[in-house]
Amino acid sequence: MTPGERYGEIDLLRAIAIVLMVLFHIVYDLREFAGININYQDPIWFLVGKTAALLFIFISGLASGFSRSPVRRGFKVLLYGMAITVATYLAMRDIYVRFGILHFLGVTMILSPLLYSLSSRMLWALAGVTALLGFWFKELVIETSLFLPFGLMYKGFGSMDYYPLFPYISVTFLGILAYRHWYDQRTEPLWAFKLDSKPILWLSRNSLMIYLVHQPLILLIIFSIRLL
């Protein structure tokens, strides 16, 4: 299998993730900026948002196995994440994005050559350990913000998007393991699944661009309607 080859099942999962993410953010923005009584913390909406994020993390771990330059892509994604940090700090300082999904994905892409060098047994062990550490860290409160990327929060911390390495890197490990189990060293596709849907392919190929522009577009529409 060649690094540039596309896999219909991966494109489909990525397209599902982007649609779920946009849907969740529409609900979030309608509540926070339009005053519409929609509870985005309701279990169904929470599940929509979390499923989108976990799919992105899983696919990122899996897709790094196909990438020719995951480290370069990681720095690019991390740079976009930092731009979002600056923009949200200027717009809403109390809940600006400190270590959101793009920061997470950027860091794990940069680390992917190291992570892919680990044995599968080690990855399974780390997946369990990091998940447990992440749930334990959620119960702890420390006095500094230096360890936010690892899931250790300080009193009064708030962010509109927060995906620390622990526990979510465990899903990255599962993505790497999925690559090894289903794709690595195969000369023939595991599934004879060819995706001919242009909209789904477009969503998959442009998922990063959609992530970057959809929130400003949603807010522009909301504020334009409010001014009418």
C-alpha positions as CSV (number, residue, x, y, z in Angstrom):
1,M,0.0,0.0,0.0
2,T,1.4,3.4,-0.9
3,P,1.5,6.4,1.4
4,G,-0.6,8.5,-1.0
5,E,-3.3,6.0,-1.5
6,R,-6.8,6.9,-0.2
7,Y,-9.0,4.6,1.9
8,G,-12.7,5.0,1.6
9,E,-13.5,3.9,5.2
10,I,-11.0,6.5,6.6
11,D,-12.5,9.3,4.4
12,L,-16.0,8.3,5.6
13,L,-15.0,8.4,9.3
14,R,-13.3,11.7,8.8
15,A,-16.3,13.2,7.1
16,I,-18.6,11.9,9.8
17,A,-16.3,13.5,12.4
18,I,-16.4,16.9,10.7
19,V,-20.2,16.9,10.3
20,L,-20.7,16.0,14.0
21,M,-18.2,18.7,15.1
22,V,-19.9,21.4,13.0
23,L,-23.3,20.3,14.3
24,F,-22.1,20.5,17.9
25,H,-20.5,23.9,17.4
26,I,-23.7,25.2,15.9
27,V,-25.6,24.2,19.0
28,Y,-22.9,25.6,21.2
29,D,-22.9,29.0,19.4
30,L,-26.7,29.2,19.3
31,R,-26.7,28.9,23.1
32,E,-23.7,31.0,24.0
33,F,-24.0,33.8,21.4
34,A,-27.7,33.8,20.2
35,G,-29.3,33.1,23.6
36,I,-31.3,30.1,22.2
37,N,-32.3,27.7,25.0
38,I,-30.4,24.6,23.8
39,N,-28.5,22.7,26.4
40,Y,-25.3,21.6,24.6
41,Q,-24.3,19.7,27.8
42,D,-27.3,17.4,27.4
43,P,-26.1,13.8,27.0
44,I,-27.0,13.6,23.3
45,W,-25.1,16.8,22.3
46,F,-22.2,15.8,24.6
47,L,-22.0,12.5,22.8
48,V,-22.1,14.2,19.4
49,G,-19.2,16.5,20.3
50,K,-17.1,13.9,22.1
51,T,-17.6,11.4,19.3
52,A,-16.4,13.9,16.7
53,A,-13.2,14.6,18.8
54,L,-12.4,11.0,19.5
55,L,-12.8,10.1,15.8
56,F,-10.4,12.9,14.8
57,I,-7.9,11.7,17.4
58,F,-8.2,8.0,16.4
59,I,-8.0,8.8,12.6
60,S,-4.9,11.0,13.3
61,G,-3.1,8.2,15.0
62,L,-4.0,5.8,12.2
63,A,-3.3,8.2,9.3
64,S,0.2,9.1,10.6
65,G,1.2,5.6,9.5
66,F,0.5,6.7,5.9
67,S,2.0,10.2,6.1
68,R,5.4,10.9,4.5
69,S,5.9,13.9,6.8
70,P,3.9,13.7,10.0
71,V,6.2,15.9,12.0
72,R,5.9,18.8,9.5
73,R,2.2,18.4,9.4
74,G,2.2,18.3,13.2
75,F,4.0,21.7,13.4
76,K,1.5,23.1,10.9
77,V,-1.5,22.0,12.9
78,L,0.1,23.1,16.2
79,L,0.6,26.6,14.6
80,Y,-3.0,26.8,13.7
81,G,-3.9,25.8,17.3
82,M,-1.7,28.6,18.6
83,A,-3.5,31.0,16.2
84,I,-6.8,29.9,17.7
85,T,-5.4,30.5,21.2
86,V,-4.5,34.1,20.3
87,A,-7.9,34.7,18.6
88,T,-10.0,33.3,21.4
89,Y,-7.9,35.2,24.0
90,L,-8.6,38.5,22.3
91,A,-12.3,37.7,21.9
92,M,-13.1,35.8,25.2
93,R,-10.3,35.9,27.7
94,D,-12.1,33.9,30.5
95,I,-12.5,30.7,28.4
96,Y,-9.9,31.1,25.7
97,V,-8.5,27.9,24.2
98,R,-5.3,26.8,26.0
99,F,-4.8,23.2,24.8
100,G,-7.5,22.4,22.4
101,I,-8.0,19.6,19.8
102,L,-5.6,21.2,17.3
103,H,-2.9,21.6,19.9
104,F,-3.4,18.0,20.9
105,L,-3.3,16.7,17.3
106,G,-0.3,18.8,16.5
107,V,1.7,17.5,19.4
108,T,0.8,13.8,18.8
109,M,1.7,14.1,15.1
110,I,5.1,15.5,16.0
111,L,5.6,12.6,18.4
112,S,4.3,10.0,15.9
113,P,7.7,8.8,14.7
114,L,8.6,8.0,18.4
115,L,5.2,6.5,19.1
116,Y,5.3,4.3,15.9
117,S,8.7,3.0,17.1
118,L,7.1,1.4,20.2
119,S,6.1,-2.2,20.2
120,S,2.4,-3.0,20.0
121,R,2.5,-4.5,23.5
122,M,4.0,-1.3,24.9
123,L,1.3,0.8,23.1
124,W,-1.5,-1.3,24.6
125,A,0.1,-0.8,28.1
126,L,0.5,2.9,27.5
127,A,-3.1,3.2,26.3
128,G,-4.4,1.8,29.6
129,V,-1.9,3.8,31.8
130,T,-2.5,7.1,30.1
131,A,-6.3,6.7,30.2
132,L,-6.2,5.9,33.9
133,L,-3.8,8.8,34.6
134,G,-6.1,11.2,32.7
135,F,-9.2,10.2,34.8
136,W,-7.1,10.5,38.0
137,F,-5.7,13.9,37.0
138,K,-9.3,15.3,36.5
139,E,-9.7,14.9,40.3
140,L,-6.6,16.9,41.1
141,V,-6.1,20.7,41.4
142,I,-2.6,22.2,41.3
143,E,-1.3,25.8,41.6
144,T,0.2,26.2,38.2
145,S,-0.9,26.2,34.6
146,L,2.3,24.6,33.3
147,F,0.9,21.1,33.3
148,L,-2.4,21.9,31.5
149,P,-1.2,19.9,28.4
150,F,-1.1,16.8,30.5
151,G,-4.5,17.2,32.1
152,L,-3.6,18.8,35.4
153,M,-5.8,21.8,36.0
154,Y,-5.6,24.7,38.4
155,K,-8.5,26.1,40.5
156,G,-10.8,28.2,38.3
157,F,-9.5,26.9,35.0
158,G,-11.9,27.2,32.1
159,S,-11.6,26.7,28.4
160,M,-14.0,26.4,25.5
161,D,-11.9,23.6,24.0
162,Y,-9.6,21.4,26.1
163,Y,-8.1,18.1,25.1
164,P,-5.0,17.3,27.2
165,L,-2.6,14.5,26.4
166,F,-3.9,12.4,29.3
167,P,-6.3,10.6,28.8
168,Y,-6.8,11.3,25.1
169,I,-3.4,10.1,23.8
170,S,-4.7,6.7,24.7
171,V,-7.0,7.0,21.6
172,T,-4.0,8.0,19.5
173,F,-2.3,4.7,20.6
174,L,-5.4,2.8,19.5
175,G,-5.2,4.5,16.1
176,I,-1.6,3.4,15.7
177,L,-2.6,-0.1,16.7
178,A,-5.4,-0.1,14.2
179,Y,-2.9,0.9,11.5
180,R,-0.6,-2.0,12.3
181,H,-3.5,-4.5,12.5
182,W,-5.5,-3.5,9.4
183,Y,-3.1,-1.7,7.1
184,D,0.6,-2.1,7.7
185,Q,2.4,-4.6,5.5
186,R,-0.7,-5.4,3.4
187,T,-0.4,-5.6,-0.3
188,E,-4.2,-5.8,-0.8
189,P,-6.9,-3.7,0.9
190,L,-8.5,-5.3,3.9
191,W,-11.9,-4.0,2.8
192,A,-12.9,-3.6,-0.8
193,F,-14.5,-0.3,-0.1
194,K,-14.2,2.4,-2.7
195,L,-15.8,5.7,-1.9
196,D,-17.3,7.6,-4.9
197,S,-19.2,10.3,-3.0
198,K,-17.7,13.6,-4.0
199,P,-19.2,15.5,-0.9
200,I,-17.7,12.9,1.5
201,L,-14.3,13.0,-0.2
202,W,-14.4,16.8,-0.2
203,L,-15.3,16.9,3.6
204,S,-12.4,14.5,4.3
205,R,-9.8,16.2,2.2
206,N,-10.7,19.7,3.5
207,S,-11.4,18.8,7.2
208,L,-8.7,21.1,8.6
209,M,-9.8,24.0,6.5
210,I,-13.4,23.4,7.5
211,Y,-12.4,23.3,11.2
212,L,-10.6,26.6,10.9
213,V,-13.3,28.6,9.1
214,H,-16.6,27.1,10.3
215,Q,-16.7,28.8,13.7
216,P,-16.1,32.3,12.3
217,L,-18.7,31.7,9.6
218,I,-21.3,30.5,12.2
219,L,-20.7,33.5,14.4
220,L,-20.8,35.9,11.4
221,I,-24.2,34.5,10.5
222,I,-25.5,34.7,14.1
223,F,-24.4,38.3,14.6
224,S,-25.6,39.3,11.2
225,I,-29.1,38.0,12.0
226,R,-29.0,39.7,15.4
227,L,-28.3,43.0,13.7
228,L,-31.3,42.7,11.4
